[in-house]
Amino acid sequence: MKTSNPATANENHGGSSGRRIRPSEHALRIALRTAKAEGMVVDKLCVTGGYIEIHFGGVEVESSVGNHGDLDKW
């Protein structure tokens, strides 16, 4: 069983080290743009210190009902 060191976890999240740690805005934009291009719906976005946590709520369905990618009707 792996246990984490609370001091290390605090430093990684910008805890009491006095340094300001924040995630890259550029990286966040790329992640959200990619998710949108794939039709994924963002349900929740959490930013904690230097970490970004993205929760997806589902996938948007395309309105094109006629194209099934060469799948025959059952």
mmCIF file of the N, C-alpha and C atoms, coordinates in Angstrom:
data_MODEL
# 
_entry.id   MODEL 
# 
loop_
_atom_site.group_PDB 
_atom_site.id 
_atom_site.type_symbol 
_atom_site.label_atom_id 
_atom_site.label_alt_id 
_atom_site.label_comp_id 
_atom_site.label_asym_id 
_atom_site.label_entity_id 
_atom_site.label_seq_id 
_atom_site.pdbx_PDB_ins_code 
_atom_site.Cartn_x 
_atom_site.Cartn_y 
_atom_site.Cartn_z 
_atom_site.occupancy 
_atom_site.B_iso_or_equiv 
_atom_site.pdbx_formal_charge 
_atom_site.auth_seq_id 
_atom_site.auth_comp_id 
_atom_site.auth_asym_id 
_atom_site.auth_atom_id 
_atom_site.pdbx_PDB_model_num 
ATOM 1   N N  . MET A 1 1  ? 0.842   -1.170 0.000   1.00 0.00 ? 1  MET A N  1 
ATOM 2   C CA . MET A 1 1  ? 0.000   0.000  0.000   1.00 0.00 ? 1  MET A CA 1 
ATOM 3   C C  . MET A 1 1  ? 0.888   1.235  0.000   1.00 0.00 ? 1  MET A C  1 
ATOM 4   N N  . LYS A 1 2  ? 0.629   2.135  -0.920  1.00 0.00 ? 2  LYS A N  1 
ATOM 5   C CA . LYS A 1 2  ? 1.442   3.335  -1.049  1.00 0.00 ? 2  LYS A CA 1 
ATOM 6   C C  . LYS A 1 2  ? 0.814   4.470  -0.241  1.00 0.00 ? 2  LYS A C  1 
ATOM 7   N N  . THR A 1 3  ? 1.620   5.105  0.592   1.00 0.00 ? 3  THR A N  1 
ATOM 8   C CA . THR A 1 3  ? 1.133   6.250  1.355   1.00 0.00 ? 3  THR A CA 1 
ATOM 9   C C  . THR A 1 3  ? 1.856   7.485  0.869   1.00 0.00 ? 3  THR A C  1 
ATOM 10  N N  . SER A 1 4  ? 1.183   8.611  0.918   1.00 0.00 ? 4  SER A N  1 
ATOM 11  C CA . SER A 1 4  ? 1.808   9.851  0.465   1.00 0.00 ? 4  SER A CA 1 
ATOM 12  C C  . SER A 1 4  ? 2.276   10.666 1.656   1.00 0.00 ? 4  SER A C  1 
ATOM 13  N N  . ASN A 1 5  ? 3.313   11.400 1.435   1.00 0.00 ? 5  ASN A N  1 
ATOM 14  C CA . ASN A 1 5  ? 3.866   12.277 2.452   1.00 0.00 ? 5  ASN A CA 1 
ATOM 15  C C  . ASN A 1 5  ? 3.080   13.586 2.430   1.00 0.00 ? 5  ASN A C  1 
ATOM 16  N N  . PRO A 1 6  ? 2.401   13.975 3.512   1.00 0.00 ? 6  PRO A N  1 
ATOM 17  C CA . PRO A 1 6  ? 1.599   15.198 3.512   1.00 0.00 ? 6  PRO A CA 1 
ATOM 18  C C  . PRO A 1 6  ? 2.417   16.442 3.182   1.00 0.00 ? 6  PRO A C  1 
ATOM 19  N N  . ALA A 1 7  ? 3.672   16.492 3.605   1.00 0.00 ? 7  ALA A N  1 
ATOM 20  C CA . ALA A 1 7  ? 4.504   17.659 3.310   1.00 0.00 ? 7  ALA A CA 1 
ATOM 21  C C  . ALA A 1 7  ? 4.727   17.779 1.807   1.00 0.00 ? 7  ALA A C  1 
ATOM 22  N N  . THR A 1 8  ? 5.005   16.655 1.149   1.00 0.00 ? 8  THR A N  1 
ATOM 23  C CA . THR A 1 8  ? 5.211   16.667 -0.292  1.00 0.00 ? 8  THR A CA 1 
ATOM 24  C C  . THR A 1 8  ? 3.920   17.038 -1.009  1.00 0.00 ? 8  THR A C  1 
ATOM 25  N N  . ALA A 1 9  ? 2.807   16.500 -0.562  1.00 0.00 ? 9  ALA A N  1 
ATOM 26  C CA . ALA A 1 9  ? 1.521   16.813 -1.178  1.00 0.00 ? 9  ALA A CA 1 
ATOM 27  C C  . ALA A 1 9  ? 1.217   18.299 -1.045  1.00 0.00 ? 9  ALA A C  1 
ATOM 28  N N  . ASN A 1 10 ? 1.509   18.875 0.110   1.00 0.00 ? 10 ASN A N  1 
ATOM 29  C CA . ASN A 1 10 ? 1.291   20.301 0.317   1.00 0.00 ? 10 ASN A CA 1 
ATOM 30  C C  . ASN A 1 10 ? 2.136   21.130 -0.635  1.00 0.00 ? 10 ASN A C  1 
ATOM 31  N N  . GLU A 1 11 ? 3.400   20.761 -0.798  1.00 0.00 ? 11 GLU A N  1 
ATOM 32  C CA . GLU A 1 11 ? 4.281   21.511 -1.680  1.00 0.00 ? 11 GLU A CA 1 
ATOM 33  C C  . GLU A 1 11 ? 3.811   21.417 -3.122  1.00 0.00 ? 11 GLU A C  1 
ATOM 34  N N  . ASN A 1 12 ? 3.360   20.254 -3.537  1.00 0.00 ? 12 ASN A N  1 
ATOM 35  C CA . ASN A 1 12 ? 2.889   20.078 -4.904  1.00 0.00 ? 12 ASN A CA 1 
ATOM 36  C C  . ASN A 1 12 ? 1.659   20.923 -5.195  1.00 0.00 ? 12 ASN A C  1 
ATOM 37  N N  . HIS A 1 13 ? 0.852   21.166 -4.193  1.00 0.00 ? 13 HIS A N  1 
ATOM 38  C CA . HIS A 1 13 ? -0.356  21.970 -4.370  1.00 0.00 ? 13 HIS A CA 1 
ATOM 39  C C  . HIS A 1 13 ? -0.134  23.432 -4.010  1.00 0.00 ? 13 HIS A C  1 
ATOM 40  N N  . GLY A 1 14 ? 1.103   23.828 -3.771  1.00 0.00 ? 14 GLY A N  1 
ATOM 41  C CA . GLY A 1 14 ? 1.379   25.213 -3.439  1.00 0.00 ? 14 GLY A CA 1 
ATOM 42  C C  . GLY A 1 14 ? 1.016   25.549 -2.017  1.00 0.00 ? 14 GLY A C  1 
ATOM 43  N N  . GLY A 1 15 ? 1.058   24.572 -1.120  1.00 0.00 ? 15 GLY A N  1 
ATOM 44  C CA . GLY A 1 15 ? 0.643   24.731 0.270   1.00 0.00 ? 15 GLY A CA 1 
ATOM 45  C C  . GLY A 1 15 ? 1.378   25.824 1.010   1.00 0.00 ? 15 GLY A C  1 
ATOM 46  N N  . SER A 1 16 ? 2.190   25.468 1.981   1.00 0.00 ? 16 SER A N  1 
ATOM 47  C CA . SER A 1 16 ? 2.814   26.455 2.854   1.00 0.00 ? 16 SER A CA 1 
ATOM 48  C C  . SER A 1 16 ? 4.241   26.789 2.437   1.00 0.00 ? 16 SER A C  1 
ATOM 49  N N  . SER A 1 17 ? 4.648   26.441 1.225   1.00 0.00 ? 17 SER A N  1 
ATOM 50  C CA . SER A 1 17 ? 6.022   26.689 0.798   1.00 0.00 ? 17 SER A CA 1 
ATOM 51  C C  . SER A 1 17 ? 6.269   28.159 0.490   1.00 0.00 ? 17 SER A C  1 
ATOM 52  N N  . GLY A 1 18 ? 5.215   28.960 0.359   1.00 0.00 ? 18 GLY A N  1 
ATOM 53  C CA . GLY A 1 18 ? 5.371   30.374 0.069   1.00 0.00 ? 18 GLY A CA 1 
ATOM 54  C C  . GLY A 1 18 ? 5.472   30.667 -1.419  1.00 0.00 ? 18 GLY A C  1 
ATOM 55  N N  . ARG A 1 19 ? 5.664   29.645 -2.233  1.00 0.00 ? 19 ARG A N  1 
ATOM 56  C CA . ARG A 1 19 ? 5.725   29.843 -3.678  1.00 0.00 ? 19 ARG A CA 1 
ATOM 57  C C  . ARG A 1 19 ? 4.316   29.846 -4.247  1.00 0.00 ? 19 ARG A C  1 
ATOM 58  N N  . ARG A 1 20 ? 4.132   30.636 -5.276  1.00 0.00 ? 20 ARG A N  1 
ATOM 59  C CA . ARG A 1 20 ? 2.834   30.651 -5.954  1.00 0.00 ? 20 ARG A CA 1 
ATOM 60  C C  . ARG A 1 20 ? 2.906   29.672 -7.120  1.00 0.00 ? 20 ARG A C  1 
ATOM 61  N N  . ILE A 1 21 ? 2.135   28.614 -7.026  1.00 0.00 ? 21 ILE A N  1 
ATOM 62  C CA . ILE A 1 21 ? 2.101   27.606 -8.079  1.00 0.00 ? 21 ILE A CA 1 
ATOM 63  C C  . ILE A 1 21 ? 0.724   27.658 -8.707  1.00 0.00 ? 21 ILE A C  1 
ATOM 64  N N  . ARG A 1 22 ? 0.692   27.747 -10.028 1.00 0.00 ? 22 ARG A N  1 
ATOM 65  C CA . ARG A 1 22 ? -0.594  27.732 -10.717 1.00 0.00 ? 22 ARG A CA 1 
ATOM 66  C C  . ARG A 1 22 ? -0.451  26.966 -12.024 1.00 0.00 ? 22 ARG A C  1 
ATOM 67  N N  . PRO A 1 23 ? -1.544  26.414 -12.497 1.00 0.00 ? 23 PRO A N  1 
ATOM 68  C CA . PRO A 1 23 ? -1.489  25.638 -13.737 1.00 0.00 ? 23 PRO A CA 1 
ATOM 69  C C  . PRO A 1 23 ? -1.316  26.548 -14.949 1.00 0.00 ? 23 PRO A C  1 
ATOM 70  N N  . SER A 1 24 ? -0.819  25.991 -16.017 1.00 0.00 ? 24 SER A N  1 
ATOM 71  C CA . SER A 1 24 ? -0.620  26.720 -17.261 1.00 0.00 ? 24 SER A CA 1 
ATOM 72  C C  . SER A 1 24 ? -1.967  26.991 -17.929 1.00 0.00 ? 24 SER A C  1 
ATOM 73  N N  . GLU A 1 25 ? -2.244  28.247 -18.215 1.00 0.00 ? 25 GLU A N  1 
ATOM 74  C CA . GLU A 1 25 ? -3.483  28.607 -18.903 1.00 0.00 ? 25 GLU A CA 1 
ATOM 75  C C  . GLU A 1 25 ? -3.495  27.999 -20.307 1.00 0.00 ? 25 GLU A C  1 
ATOM 76  N N  . HIS A 1 26 ? -2.324  27.969 -20.934 1.00 0.00 ? 26 HIS A N  1 
ATOM 77  C CA . HIS A 1 26 ? -2.207  27.400 -22.277 1.00 0.00 ? 26 HIS A CA 1 
ATOM 78  C C  . HIS A 1 26 ? -2.578  25.914 -22.275 1.00 0.00 ? 26 HIS A C  1 
ATOM 79  N N  . ALA A 1 27 ? -2.080  25.178 -21.296 1.00 0.00 ? 27 ALA A N  1 
ATOM 80  C CA . ALA A 1 27 ? -2.386  23.745 -21.196 1.00 0.00 ? 27 ALA A CA 1 
ATOM 81  C C  . ALA A 1 27 ? -3.880  23.520 -20.953 1.00 0.00 ? 27 ALA A C  1 
ATOM 82  N N  . LEU A 1 28 ? -4.475  24.362 -20.121 1.00 0.00 ? 28 LEU A N  1 
ATOM 83  C CA . LEU A 1 28 ? -5.910  24.245 -19.846 1.00 0.00 ? 28 LEU A CA 1 
ATOM 84  C C  . LEU A 1 28 ? -6.726  24.492 -21.109 1.00 0.00 ? 28 LEU A C  1 
ATOM 85  N N  . ARG A 1 29 ? -6.352  25.519 -21.867 1.00 0.00 ? 29 ARG A N  1 
ATOM 86  C CA . ARG A 1 29 ? -7.065  25.823 -23.115 1.00 0.00 ? 29 ARG A CA 1 
ATOM 87  C C  . ARG A 1 29 ? -6.968  24.668 -24.111 1.00 0.00 ? 29 ARG A C  1 
ATOM 88  N N  . ILE A 1 30 ? -5.781  24.076 -24.226 1.00 0.00 ? 30 ILE A N  1 
ATOM 89  C CA . ILE A 1 30 ? -5.602  22.946 -25.139 1.00 0.00 ? 30 ILE A CA 1 
ATOM 90  C C  . ILE A 1 30 ? -6.483  21.776 -24.715 1.00 0.00 ? 30 ILE A C  1 
ATOM 91  N N  . ALA A 1 31 ? -6.508  21.465 -23.420 1.00 0.00 ? 31 ALA A N  1 
ATOM 92  C CA . ALA A 1 31 ? -7.310  20.345 -22.918 1.00 0.00 ? 31 ALA A CA 1 
ATOM 93  C C  . ALA A 1 31 ? -8.796  20.576 -23.178 1.00 0.00 ? 31 ALA A C  1 
ATOM 94  N N  . LEU A 1 32 ? -9.286  21.785 -22.912 1.00 0.00 ? 32 LEU A N  1 
ATOM 95  C CA . LEU A 1 32 ? -10.708 22.074 -23.112 1.00 0.00 ? 32 LEU A CA 1 
ATOM 96  C C  . LEU A 1 32 ? -11.069 22.110 -24.594 1.00 0.00 ? 32 LEU A C  1 
ATOM 97  N N  . ARG A 1 33 ? -10.182 22.656 -25.427 1.00 0.00 ? 33 ARG A N  1 
ATOM 98  C CA . ARG A 1 33 ? -10.427 22.705 -26.868 1.00 0.00 ? 33 ARG A CA 1 
ATOM 99  C C  . ARG A 1 33 ? -10.485 21.285 -27.450 1.00 0.00 ? 33 ARG A C  1 
ATOM 100 N N  . THR A 1 34 ? -9.592  20.425 -26.996 1.00 0.00 ? 34 THR A N  1 
ATOM 101 C CA . THR A 1 34 ? -9.573  19.039 -27.463 1.00 0.00 ? 34 THR A CA 1 
ATOM 102 C C  . THR A 1 34 ? -10.839 18.303 -27.036 1.00 0.00 ? 34 THR A C  1 
ATOM 103 N N  . ALA A 1 35 ? -11.252 18.503 -25.788 1.00 0.00 ? 35 ALA A N  1 
ATOM 104 C CA . ALA A 1 35 ? -12.476 17.868 -25.289 1.00 0.00 ? 35 ALA A CA 1 
ATOM 105 C C  . ALA A 1 35 ? -13.681 18.328 -26.103 1.00 0.00 ? 35 ALA A C  1 
ATOM 106 N N  . LYS A 1 36 ? -13.740 19.623 -26.402 1.00 0.00 ? 36 LYS A N  1 
ATOM 107 C CA . LYS A 1 36 ? -14.856 20.164 -27.181 1.00 0.00 ? 36 LYS A CA 1 
ATOM 108 C C  . LYS A 1 36 ? -14.865 19.581 -28.594 1.00 0.00 ? 36 LYS A C  1 
ATOM 109 N N  . ALA A 1 37 ? -13.683 19.464 -29.202 1.00 0.00 ? 37 ALA A N  1 
ATOM 110 C CA . ALA A 1 37 ? -13.585 18.913 -30.554 1.00 0.00 ? 37 ALA A CA 1 
ATOM 111 C C  . ALA A 1 37 ? -14.061 17.463 -30.606 1.00 0.00 ? 37 ALA A C  1 
ATOM 112 N N  . GLU A 1 38 ? -13.899 16.735 -29.511 1.00 0.00 ? 38 GLU A N  1 
ATOM 113 C CA . GLU A 1 38 ? -14.330 15.337 -29.442 1.00 0.00 ? 38 GLU A CA 1 
ATOM 114 C C  . GLU A 1 38 ? -15.778 15.199 -28.983 1.00 0.00 ? 38 GLU A C  1 
ATOM 115 N N  . GLY A 1 39 ? -16.442 16.329 -28.709 1.00 0.00 ? 39 GLY A N  1 
ATOM 116 C CA . GLY A 1 39 ? -17.847 16.293 -28.310 1.00 0.00 ? 39 GLY A CA 1 
ATOM 117 C C  . GLY A 1 39 ? -18.066 16.011 -26.839 1.00 0.00 ? 39 GLY A C  1 
ATOM 118 N N  . MET A 1 40 ? -17.015 16.116 -26.035 1.00 0.00 ? 40 MET A N  1 
ATOM 119 C CA . MET A 1 40 ? -17.142 15.830 -24.604 1.00 0.00 ? 40 MET A CA 1 
ATOM 120 C C  . MET A 1 40 ? -17.681 17.059 -23.880 1.00 0.00 ? 40 MET A C  1 
ATOM 121 N N  . VAL A 1 41 ? -18.563 16.828 -22.914 1.00 0.00 ? 41 VAL A N  1 
ATOM 122 C CA . VAL A 1 41 ? -19.181 17.894 -22.136 1.00 0.00 ? 41 VAL A CA 1 
ATOM 123 C C  . VAL A 1 41 ? -18.498 17.968 -20.776 1.00 0.00 ? 41 VAL A C  1 
ATOM 124 N N  . VAL A 1 42 ? -17.991 19.158 -20.431 1.00 0.00 ? 42 VAL A N  1 
ATOM 125 C CA . VAL A 1 42 ? -17.336 19.342 -19.133 1.00 0.00 ? 42 VAL A CA 1 
ATOM 126 C C  . VAL A 1 42 ? -18.405 19.561 -18.080 1.00 0.00 ? 42 VAL A C  1 
ATOM 127 N N  . ASP A 1 43 ? -18.406 18.702 -17.069 1.00 0.00 ? 43 ASP A N  1 
ATOM 128 C CA . ASP A 1 43 ? -19.370 18.781 -15.978 1.00 0.00 ? 43 ASP A CA 1 
ATOM 129 C C  . ASP A 1 43 ? -18.834 19.657 -14.854 1.00 0.00 ? 43 ASP A C  1 
ATOM 130 N N  . LYS A 1 44 ? -17.545 19.512 -14.560 1.00 0.00 ? 44 LYS A N  1 
ATOM 131 C CA . LYS A 1 44 ? -16.956 20.249 -13.444 1.00 0.00 ? 44 LYS A CA 1 
ATOM 132 C C  . LYS A 1 44 ? -15.474 20.465 -13.720 1.00 0.00 ? 44 LYS A C  1 
ATOM 133 N N  . LEU A 1 45 ? -14.968 21.642 -13.348 1.00 0.00 ? 45 LEU A N  1 
ATOM 134 C CA . LEU A 1 45 ? -13.561 21.982 -13.506 1.00 0.00 ? 45 LEU A CA 1 
ATOM 135 C C  . LEU A 1 45 ? -13.037 22.458 -12.161 1.00 0.00 ? 45 LEU A C  1 
ATOM 136 N N  . CYS A 1 46 ? -12.036 21.755 -11.629 1.00 0.00 ? 46 CYS A N  1 
ATOM 137 C CA . CYS A 1 46 ? -11.462 22.108 -10.330 1.00 0.00 ? 46 CYS A CA 1 
ATOM 138 C C  . CYS A 1 46 ? -9.996  22.485 -10.513 1.00 0.00 ? 46 CYS A C  1 
ATOM 139 N N  . VAL A 1 47 ? -9.594  23.620 -9.962  1.00 0.00 ? 47 VAL A N  1 
ATOM 140 C CA . VAL A 1 47 ? -8.195  24.036 -9.974  1.00 0.00 ? 47 VAL A CA 1 
ATOM 141 C C  . VAL A 1 47 ? -7.748  24.129 -8.530  1.00 0.00 ? 47 VAL A C  1 
ATOM 142 N N  . THR A 1 48 ? -6.759  23.300 -8.179  1.00 0.00 ? 48 THR A N  1 
ATOM 143 C CA . THR A 1 48 ? -6.223  23.281 -6.822  1.00 0.00 ? 48 THR A CA 1 
ATOM 144 C C  . THR A 1 48 ? -4.716  23.412 -6.915  1.00 0.00 ? 48 THR A C  1 
ATOM 145 N N  . GLY A 1 49 ? -4.204  24.564 -6.510  1.00 0.00 ? 49 GLY A N  1 
ATOM 146 C CA . GLY A 1 49 ? -2.764  24.778 -6.609  1.00 0.00 ? 49 GLY A CA 1 
ATOM 147 C C  . GLY A 1 49 ? -2.318  24.647 -8.047  1.00 0.00 ? 49 GLY A C  1 
ATOM 148 N N  . GLY A 1 50 ? -1.387  23.753 -8.308  1.00 0.00 ? 50 GLY A N  1 
ATOM 149 C CA . GLY A 1 50 ? -0.875  23.547 -9.654  1.00 0.00 ? 50 GLY A CA 1 
ATOM 150 C C  . GLY A 1 50 ? -1.581  22.453 -10.421 1.00 0.00 ? 50 GLY A C  1 
ATOM 151 N N  . TYR A 1 51 ? -2.681  21.934 -9.888  1.00 0.00 ? 51 TYR A N  1 
ATOM 152 C CA . TYR A 1 51 ? -3.379  20.823 -10.521 1.00 0.00 ? 51 TYR A CA 1 
ATOM 153 C C  . TYR A 1 51 ? -4.712  21.265 -11.101 1.00 0.00 ? 51 TYR A C  1 
ATOM 154 N N  . ILE A 1 52 ? -5.038  20.706 -12.268 1.00 0.00 ? 52 ILE A N  1 
ATOM 155 C CA . ILE A 1 52 ? -6.331  20.926 -12.905 1.00 0.00 ? 52 ILE A CA 1 
ATOM 156 C C  . ILE A 1 52 ? -7.036  19.580 -12.961 1.00 0.00 ? 52 ILE A C  1 
ATOM 157 N N  . GLU A 1 53 ? -8.277  19.553 -12.519 1.00 0.00 ? 53 GLU A N  1 
ATOM 158 C CA . GLU A 1 53 ? -9.070  18.328 -12.550 1.00 0.00 ? 53 GLU A CA 1 
ATOM 159 C C  . GLU A 1 53 ? -10.312 18.609 -13.386 1.00 0.00 ? 53 GLU A C  1 
ATOM 160 N N  . ILE A 1 54 ? -10.481 17.855 -14.473 1.00 0.00 ? 54 ILE A N  1 
ATOM 161 C CA . ILE A 1 54 ? -11.619 18.050 -15.366 1.00 0.00 ? 54 ILE A CA 1 
ATOM 162 C C  . ILE A 1 54 ? -12.521 16.821 -15.274 1.00 0.00 ? 54 ILE A C  1 
ATOM 163 N N  . HIS A 1 55 ? -13.793 17.054 -14.948 1.00 0.00 ? 55 HIS A N  1 
ATOM 164 C CA . HIS A 1 55 ? -14.780 15.973 -14.879 1.00 0.00 ? 55 HIS A CA 1 
ATOM 165 C C  . HIS A 1 55 ? -15.713 16.127 -16.077 1.00 0.00 ? 55 HIS A C  1 
ATOM 166 N N  . PHE A 1 56 ? -15.869 15.044 -16.819 1.00 0.00 ? 56 PHE A N  1 
ATOM 167 C CA . PHE A 1 56 ? -16.724 15.082 -17.990 1.00 0.00 ? 56 PHE A CA 1 
ATOM 168 C C  . PHE A 1 56 ? -18.080 14.476 -17.670 1.00 0.00 ? 56 PHE A C  1 
ATOM 169 N N  . GLY A 1 57 ? -19.143 15.120 -18.193 1.00 0.00 ? 57 GLY A N  1 
ATOM 170 C CA . GLY A 1 57 ? -20.498 14.679 -17.911 1.00 0.00 ? 57 GLY A CA 1 
ATOM 171 C C  . GLY A 1 57 ? -21.086 13.803 -18.990 1.00 0.00 ? 57 GLY A C  1 
ATOM 172 N N  . GLY A 1 58 ? -20.433 13.698 -20.123 1.00 0.00 ? 58 GLY A N  1 
ATOM 173 C CA . GLY A 1 58 ? -20.953 12.873 -21.205 1.00 0.00 ? 58 GLY A CA 1 
ATOM 174 C C  . GLY A 1 58 ? -20.376 13.313 -22.528 1.00 0.00 ? 58 GLY A C  1 
ATOM 175 N N  . VAL A 1 59 ? -20.983 12.810 -23.591 1.00 0.00 ? 59 VAL A N  1 
ATOM 176 C CA . VAL A 1 59 ? -20.538 13.119 -24.940 1.00 0.00 ? 59 VAL A CA 1 
ATOM 177 C C  . VAL A 1 59 ? -21.738 13.618 -25.721 1.00 0.00 ? 59 VAL A C  1 
ATOM 178 N N  . GLU A 1 60 ? -21.555 14.736 -26.447 1.00 0.00 ? 60 GLU A N  1 
ATOM 179 C CA . GLU A 1 60 ? -22.627 15.255 -27.280 1.00 0.00 ? 60 GLU A CA 1 
ATOM 180 C C  . GLU A 1 60 ? -22.789 14.352 -28.489 1.00 0.00 ? 60 GLU A C  1 
ATOM 181 N N  . VAL A 1 61 ? -24.031 14.096 -28.860 1.00 0.00 ? 61 VAL A N  1 
ATOM 182 C CA . VAL A 1 61 ? -24.320 13.250 -30.013 1.00 0.00 ? 61 VAL A CA 1 
ATOM 183 C C  . VAL A 1 61 ? -24.499 14.140 -31.228 1.00 0.00 ? 61 VAL A C  1 
ATOM 184 N N  . GLU A 1 62 ? -23.864 13.758 -32.343 1.00 0.00 ? 62 GLU A N  1 
ATOM 185 C CA . GLU A 1 62 ? -24.013 14.530 -33.573 1.00 0.00 ? 62 GLU A CA 1 
ATOM 186 C C  . GLU A 1 62 ? -25.446 14.429 -34.074 1.00 0.00 ? 62 GLU A C  1 
ATOM 187 N N  . SER A 1 63 ? -25.907 15.489 -34.730 1.00 0.00 ? 63 SER A N  1 
ATOM 188 C CA . SER A 1 63 ? -27.280 15.504 -35.224 1.00 0.00 ? 63 SER A CA 1 
ATOM 189 C C  . SER A 1 63 ? -27.423 14.726 -36.529 1.00 0.00 ? 63 SER A C  1 
ATOM 190 N N  . SER A 1 64 ? -26.324 14.315 -37.136 1.00 0.00 ? 64 SER A N  1 
ATOM 191 C CA . SER A 1 64 ? -26.353 13.567 -38.390 1.00 0.00 ? 64 SER A CA 1 
ATOM 192 C C  . SER A 1 64 ? -26.756 12.119 -38.120 1.00 0.00 ? 64 SER A C  1 
ATOM 193 N N  . VAL A 1 65 ? -28.039 11.820 -38.285 1.00 0.00 ? 65 VAL A N  1 
ATOM 194 C CA . VAL A 1 65 ? -28.552 10.486 -38.002 1.00 0.00 ? 65 VAL A CA 1 
ATOM 195 C C  . VAL A 1 65 ? -28.268 9.537  -39.159 1.00 0.00 ? 65 VAL A C  1 
ATOM 196 N N  . GLY A 1 66 ? -28.191 10.038 -40.385 1.00 0.00 ? 66 GLY A N  1 
ATOM 197 C CA . GLY A 1 66 ? -28.043 9.202  -41.564 1.00 0.00 ? 66 GLY A CA 1 
ATOM 198 C C  . GLY A 1 66 ? -26.690 8.533  -41.705 1.00 0.00 ? 66 GLY A C  1 
ATOM 199 N N  . ASN A 1 67 ? -25.625 9.093  -41.197 1.00 0.00 ? 67 ASN A N  1 
ATOM 200 C CA . ASN A 1 67 ? -24.288 8.542  -41.379 1.00 0.00 ? 67 ASN A CA 1 
ATOM 201 C C  . ASN A 1 67 ? -23.917 7.657  -40.202 1.00 0.00 ? 67 ASN A C  1 
ATOM 202 N N  . HIS A 1 68 ? -23.789 6.347  -40.464 1.00 0.00 ? 68 HIS A N  1 
ATOM 203 C CA . HIS A 1 68 ? -23.415 5.416  -39.409 1.00 0.00 ? 68 HIS A CA 1 
ATOM 204 C C  . HIS A 1 68 ? -22.078 4.760  -39.691 1.00 0.00 ? 68 HIS A C  1 
ATOM 205 N N  . GLY A 1 69 ? -21.259 5.354  -40.562 1.00 0.00 ? 69 GLY A N  1 
ATOM 206 C CA . GLY A 1 69 ? -19.936 4.813  -40.827 1.00 0.00 ? 69 GLY A CA 1 
ATOM 207 C C  . GLY A 1 69 ? -19.954 3.418  -41.417 1.00 0.00 ? 69 GLY A C  1 
ATOM 208 N N  . ASP A 1 70 ? -20.733 3.194  -42.467 1.00 0.00 ? 70 ASP A N  1 
ATOM 209 C CA . ASP A 1 70 ? -20.818 1.916  -43.173 1.00 0.00 ? 70 ASP A CA 1 
ATOM 210 C C  . ASP A 1 70 ? -21.455 0.797  -42.352 1.00 0.00 ? 70 ASP A C  1 
ATOM 211 N N  . LEU A 1 71 ? -22.178 1.104  -41.306 1.00 0.00 ? 71 LEU A N  1 
ATOM 212 C CA . LEU A 1 71 ? -22.865 0.062  -40.548 1.00 0.00 ? 71 LEU A CA 1 
ATOM 213 C C  . LEU A 1 71 ? -24.220 -0.202 -41.202 1.00 0.00 ? 71 LEU A C  1 
ATOM 214 N N  . ASP A 1 72 ? -24.504 -1.452 -41.451 1.00 0.00 ? 72 ASP A N  1 
ATOM 215 C CA . ASP A 1 72 ? -25.794 -1.821 -42.033 1.00 0.00 ? 72 ASP A CA 1 
ATOM 216 C C  . ASP A 1 72 ? -26.871 -1.787 -40.954 1.00 0.00 ? 72 ASP A C  1 
ATOM 217 N N  . LYS A 1 73 ? -28.126 -1.614 -41.403 1.00 0.00 ? 73 LYS A N  1 
ATOM 218 C CA . LYS A 1 73 ? -29.241 -1.684 -40.457 1.00 0.00 ? 73 LYS A CA 1 
ATOM 219 C C  . LYS A 1 73 ? -29.370 -3.098 -39.937 1.00 0.00 ? 73 LYS A C  1 
ATOM 220 N N  . TRP A 1 74 ? -29.743 -3.243 -38.701 1.00 0.00 ? 74 TRP A N  1 
ATOM 221 C CA . TRP A 1 74 ? -29.867 -4.572 -38.092 1.00 0.00 ? 74 TRP A CA 1 
ATOM 222 C C  . TRP A 1 74 ? -31.166 -5.183 -38.478 1.00 0.00 ? 74 TRP A C  1 
# 
